Amino acid sequence: MRKLKRSEISEGTGGELWIITKRQKTDTTSRIPLLPTALEIIERYKGNTQCQLKGTVLPVLTNQKMNSYLKEIADKCSIPLNLTFHIARHTFATTITLSNGVPIETVAKMLGHRNLKTTQHYAKILDKKISDDMSRLKDYRL
């Protein structure tokens, strides 16, 4: 997020805005369509002086400071977890995408994984999804 530049947000398929960026760790290109909430946040910081000077999308200082803010949010909201930026990525992969039926191949591409096995780590956590999916099968007569 800290390195995300305005130039990495462009129109993609269907005229919607996408993040199109190169992943630092894997050197792969990630193409991620932006959801409405993300677009609202991006719009909120459009006129931010720090963002304008750096050409960035969000005024993120450091990973340490970001995690400090997340801890503060968790405290104020009585969330009994040690929130970190990594957990946010994990939540995106599991709760937001995989649990809502986004195919694992699509999630792998958005996360910048070169190998599907890396993404399968996230899918192992989804016993509830497996249970829900199998419950739907009970409604069918095979």
C-alpha positions in Angstrom: 0.0 0.0 0.0 2.8 2.3 0.8 4.3 2.1 -2.6 1.0 2.1 -4.5 1.1 5.0 -7.1 -1.8 6.7 -8.7 -0.3 5.7 -12.0 -0.9 2.1 -11.0 -4.7 2.6 -11.0 -6.2 2.5 -14.4 -9.3 1.5 -16.3 -9.6 -2.3 -16.7 -12.2 -4.7 -18.1 -15.7 -3.2 -18.2 -14.5 0.4 -17.6 -13.9 -0.3 -13.9 -10.8 0.9 -12.0 -8.1 -1.7 -11.3 -4.8 -1.7 -9.5 -2.2 -3.0 -11.9 1.1 -3.3 -10.3 4.2 -5.4 -10.1 4.7 -7.5 -6.9 8.0 -6.8 -5.2 8.5 -10.2 -3.7 7.5 -12.4 -6.6 8.1 -9.9 -9.5 4.8 -10.8 -11.0 2.1 -8.5 -12.2 -1.1 -8.3 -10.1 -4.3 -7.0 -11.5 -7.0 -6.3 -8.9 -10.4 -4.8 -9.6 -11.3 -2.1 -7.0 -14.4 -2.6 -4.9 -16.7 0.4 -4.1 -15.3 0.8 -0.5 -11.7 0.9 -1.8 -12.7 3.5 -4.3 -14.3 5.6 -1.6 -11.0 5.5 0.5 -8.9 6.3 -2.6 -11.2 9.3 -3.3 -10.9 10.5 0.3 -7.2 10.9 0.0 -7.1 12.3 -3.6 -6.3 15.8 -2.3 -3.9 14.8 0.5 -0.8 16.9 0.3 1.6 14.0 1.2 0.0 11.8 -1.5 0.2 14.5 -4.1 3.9 15.2 -3.4 4.8 11.5 -3.6 2.3 10.5 -6.3 1.0 7.8 -4.0 -2.6 6.7 -3.3 -2.6 6.6 0.5 -0.6 8.4 3.1 1.0 5.3 4.7 4.1 6.1 6.7 5.8 2.8 7.6 4.6 -0.8 8.2 5.4 -0.4 11.9 3.3 2.8 12.1 0.5 1.1 10.1 0.5 -1.8 12.5 0.4 0.6 15.5 -2.7 2.3 14.0 -4.3 -1.1 13.5 -3.7 -2.0 17.1 -5.3 1.3 18.2 -8.3 0.5 16.0 -8.6 -3.0 17.5 -8.4 -1.5 21.0 -11.1 1.1 20.4 -13.4 -1.5 18.7 -12.7 -4.2 21.4 -11.3 -6.6 18.9 -9.3 -9.2 20.8 -6.8 -9.7 18.0 -3.3 -8.4 17.3 -4.3 -6.7 14.0 -1.4 -6.3 11.5 -1.2 -5.5 7.9 -0.4 -9.2 7.2 -3.7 -10.2 8.9 -5.5 -7.8 6.6 -4.1 -9.6 3.6 -5.1 -12.9 5.1 -8.6 -11.7 5.7 -8.9 -10.5 2.1 -7.9 -13.9 0.9 -10.1 -15.9 3.2 -13.2 -13.9 4.3 -13.6 -11.5 1.4 -12.7 -13.7 -1.6 -12.6 -17.4 -1.0 -15.5 -17.5 1.5 -17.6 -15.6 -1.1 -17.0 -18.1 -3.9 -14.1 -16.4 -5.7 -12.1 -19.2 -7.3 -8.7 -19.9 -5.7 -6.9 -19.3 -9.1 -8.3 -15.8 -9.1 -7.3 -15.2 -5.5 -3.8 -16.5 -6.3 -3.5 -14.0 -9.2 -4.6 -11.1 -7.1 -2.2 -12.0 -4.3 0.7 -12.2 -6.7 1.3 -15.9 -6.0 3.2 -17.7 -8.7 2.3 -21.1 -7.3 -1.2 -22.2 -6.5 0.1 -24.2 -3.5 1.0 -20.9 -1.8 -2.7 -19.8 -2.0 -3.9 -23.2 -0.9 -2.5 -22.3 2.5 -5.3 -19.7 2.8 -8.0 -22.2 1.7 -7.2 -24.8 4.4 -8.8 -22.5 7.0 -12.1 -22.5 5.3 -13.8 -25.6 6.9 -17.0 -23.5 7.3 -17.0 -22.9 3.5 -16.6 -26.7 2.9 -19.5 -27.4 5.3 -21.7 -24.7 3.6 -20.9 -26.0 0.2 -21.7 -29.6 1.1 -24.9 -28.5 2.8 -26.0 -27.1 -0.5 -25.5 -30.6 -2.1 -27.9 -32.1 0.4 -30.7 -30.2 -1.3 -30.0 -32.1 -4.6 -31.0 -35.6 -5.3 -28.0 -37.2 -7.0 
